Amino acid sequence: MDAQPDYPQTTPCVRRLRWITIALFFLLWFALSFGVHDARAYVLQHLLTGVAWIVIFLLMRYRLLTEPGFYCCIAFLVLHLIGARYFYSLVPYEKWLNSFFGFTLEETFGWERNHYDRFVHFWYGVLLSVPTWNLYARFLTKSRLMLMLLTLQTILATSTLYELAEWILTMVVAPAMAENYNGQQGDMWDTQKDVALAFAGSAITCGVLWWNHRVPTEKSPPNA
């Protein structure tokens, strides 16, 4: 069964809300840029953030982002802002949980490492699968099976490419900061686990999209 399109109506209200969201994001980015532990490593963390925003603005320019897709992108980048602020392996989520809820995941599950990086990789798969699925549905196919396979393959491939880019960038630009930037925390299987979590997150989203079949097909978005 084919899905119905869900492109945003480019009304003034929709556009205004998007730009307010973008402004709030950049204000948060600015606020989190103060007091970082290592300015050079922080810049490295945000090189791909800049690339991501170029892609988002291009997709917005040609009206290729649904509202869910747009806000999924923003949500993921907010998670990345927090990770970059503390270099992922130092994000004090245990302290936050203890302050607000009176428990820590370390005590509950016996964890011995900071898992924020894996949390973000998982949500990369969950969140970025939405715009990926929608773009494939817009340009390539109406088949839900093909959309699921293409989306899963794209998330798997981009997760792997990110790990390669992360390694190459660190080795070329700042090999001494590899541990802080990559966040391996002594786990030799860190890369494989990160990619697997992204794939798992994508599988969950693809399952939901398959079930709801809320996917745009060949209908073009309305003109602004």
N, C-alpha and C positions, 0 to 999 in steps of 0.2 A: 504494500500500500504506500503510495507516494505521500510525502509530507507537504504541508502548506507553507508558503513563505512567511518569514517573520522579520522582514527588514523594517528598520525604524522609519516612522513617519518623520520627515525632516521639517517638523514644525519649529517655530521660534522657541517654544518651550523646551522641546527635546534638545535643540542645539545649545540653548542657554544652560541647561542642566549639565550637558557634557562639558562645556567650557568651565563651568563652576567646579566640576569634579577635577578637571585637569589643573585648574589653578590651585585647588586644595592639595592635590598631589605634589605639585612643585613647591608649595609652601612647606609641606611636611618634609620633602627632600632637603630643602634649605635648612630647616630646623634641626634635622638629624645629622647635618654635616658638621656641626660644632662639636669639638672635644673628641674627635676620633683618635684612636690609638696610633695609627700610622697613616699619614695623609697619602703617601704613595700607594699603599695597598688599597686604600679607599678609592682612589682614582681608578685603579685596575678593576675593582669590583663594579664600577659604574660605566666602563667602556661599552659593555653590551646593553646597559640601560639606555644609553644614547641611541644605539642602533635600534632598540625596541621602539623608542619613541618615533624615530623616522618612519618605521614600518606602520605604526599606529596612525600617524598623521597622513600617510599616503592612503591607507585604507579608509580613513575618514574623508579624505579629499574626493575619493571616487565612490563614496557611500557603499562600502563593502563590509562594514561592521554592523551587525545587528546590535540592538541594545544589550542583550545578554552577553554577546561577544565582547563588546566594549568594556563593560564593567568587570567581566572575568579577567581581561587584560590588566585593568587597573588594580584589581584585587591581588593578582600575582605580583605586580610590580611593587605594591605596598609591602608584601611579605619580603621581597628582595631588599627593599629599603632598610627594613629592620635588620635583616641578615648582614647587609653590607656595613651598617652602622657598628655592629659588634664583631664583624668578620666571621659570622655564622657559628663557629665553634665556641664563641664566647657570649652568645645571646643569653641573657640571664632569665630565661623563662622559668627556671626552677624557683628563683627568688620571687618572681611575679606570682606564680601559682601559690607559693607558700604565704605570701602577703595577703592575697585575695581569698584563697580557699583553704588555707591551712594544711596543705599537703604538697608533696613533690613527687614527680614521676620516678625520680631516682629511688626514693624510698619505696614507692608502690611496686615498681617493676624490677628493681635491682639494677637499673641501668648504670653504666660506668662511663658513658660518654655523653656529650651534648648532641642531641638528635635534631636540632633545629634545621640543619642542612637537609636531612632526609625528609623532614616535614615539608620543606619547601619543594623538594623534588617531587614528592607525592602530589602536592597541590599544583605543580606545573602541569602534570598529566591531567588532573581533574579540571583545571580552569582553562588551559590553553586548547584543550580538545574541542571546546565549544566554538570558538571562531574558526578553528581548523576544519571542523566538520561542515560549518556553514559555507566556507569558501569552496570546498570541494563540491558541495551540493549546488552552489551557484553556477559553477563553471564546468564540472566534469560529469556528474552522474546523479540520477535520482534513486538508484538502488541503495537501500539501507545497508545491505551486506557490503557493497563496495565502499560506501561511506565509512563504515566501521573499520574495514581493513585499511583503507587509506589513512584514516585518522590515527589508528594505532601505529601504523608504520611511520607516519610523520613524527609523532611524539617520540617513538623509539629512536628514530634517526637523529632528530634534533637534540635529544638528550645525550646521545653518544657524541655528536659533533660538539656540543657544549663542553663535555668532559675533555675532549681532545683540544679544543681551543683554550680551555682553562690551563691545561698542562703546557701547551706550546707557549702561550702568552707569558706564563710565569717563568718558564725556563729561559725565554729570550729576554724578557724585560727585567725580571727581578727574581733570579733563582733562590736568593737568600730568604725570600718571603714565601716560598712554596707552601710551607706548613700552614701559615696564617691564611694564605689566599685560598688554597685548595681545601683546607678543613678536613684532611684525612684522619687526623687524631689517632694515628698509628694503626689504622685498619687497612690491611693490604687489599681488601675486597670492597673498599669504599666506593669506587667508581661503579662496579657492577651492581652494588646495592642501590645506589642513586638512580641508575638507569632502570632497574627493575621496579623501583617505587614509582617512577614517572609512568612507566608502562601500566602498572597496576591502577594508578589514578585515572589514566586515560581509559582503561577498560571499564571502570565504574561509570564514567561519564558516557562512554559509547553505549553502555547497556541502558542507561537512562534515556538517551536520545533515541536509541532503537525502540524502546518501549513507547515513548511518547510521540515518536516521529514528528517532532517539531523542528523541521529542517527546511530552509528555503530551497526552492527548485529553480525553474528557469525564469520565473517572473522577475523583472527588473525592479530595483528600488525606485520609489517615486522621485521625481525631480524636486530639487529644493525650491 
